[in-house]
Amino acid sequence: MNTNLTISEATVLSYIDSLAIKKGYCFASNDSICMALNLNDRTLYRILKNLENKEYITRKTKSLGNDGKERKIYVNPSVRNVSSM
């Protein structure tokens, strides 16, 4: 696993991890994450893609038909163990 994170990636990862504590995954929309962290959509998209490529997170999306999509973001358990030390 790559441990080189930018400050923005570390901030987003920490925020997602804090939202995932209760249910085991983060279900926040991109809009809500962008508003909370003062990011634009394109920046967040790039950060999420980088975090997934570096194996810090896994995104699972499920189609809900006409109701859109449901996305869950899981934080890699080994990341959570490292961040709690």
Secondary structure, DSSP 8 states (H G I E B T S, - for coil): ------HHHHHHHHHHHHHHTTTSSB---HHHHHHHHT--HHHHHHHHHHHHHTTSEEEEEEE-GGG-EEEEEEE-HHHHHHHT-
